[in-house]
Amino acid sequence: MTIKGTKKGIKIPGVTFLREVALELQRTEWLSAKEVAKLSFIVIIIAAALGMFLHFLDLGFMRLVGLIV
C-alpha cells in the first residue's frame, strides 16, 4: 500500500505483508474434504502402529532390565 500524494509512494510494511498473505492464500490449492479425511486416517494408523511398536519395545527393555537387576 502506498500513501497518495507522493511521487514514489511510501510502503507501509504491515499492510503490504497482509496483502501478500491474502494473495498467497488465494493461490493456494487446498485439499478436498475427501483427501483430508483419507490422509488424516493414514496419519492416525501410522501413529497408532508406531505407538504400539514403541510400547512393545519398552516392554522388552523393561524385561531385559528386570533380568539384569
For each residue, the residues with C-beta under 8 A, 3 or more apart:
1: 11 12 15 16 19
2: 6 8 9 10 11 12
3: 6 9 10 12
4:
5:
6: 2 3 9 10
7:
8: 2
9: 2 3 6
10: 2 3 6
11: 1 2 16
12: 1 2 3 15 16
13: 16 17
14: 17 18
15: 1 12 18 19
16: 1 11 12 13 19 20
17: 13 14 20 21
18: 14 15 21 22
19: 1 15 16 22 23
20: 16 17 23 24
21: 17 18 24 25
22: 18 19 25 26
23: 19 20 26 27
24: 20 21 27 28
25: 21 22 28
26: 22 23
27: 23 24
28: 24 25
29:
30:
31: 35 36 39
32: 35 36
33: 36 37
34: 37 38
35: 31 32 38 39
36: 31 32 33 39 40
37: 33 34 40 41
38: 34 35 41 42
39: 31 35 36 42 43
40: 36 37 43 44
41: 37 38 44 45
42: 38 39 45 46
43: 39 40 46 47
44: 40 41 47 48
45: 41 42 48 49
46: 42 43 49 50
47: 43 44 50 51
48: 44 45 51 52
49: 45 46 52 53
50: 46 47 53 54
51: 47 48 54 55
52: 48 49 55 56
53: 49 50 56 57
54: 50 51 57 58
55: 51 52 58 59
56: 52 53 59 60
57: 53 54 60 61
58: 54 55 61 62
59: 55 56 62 63
60: 56 57 63 64
61: 57 58 64 65
62: 58 59 65 66
63: 59 60 66 67
64: 60 61 67 68
65: 61 62 68 69
66: 62 63 69
67: 63 64
68: 64 65
69: 65 66
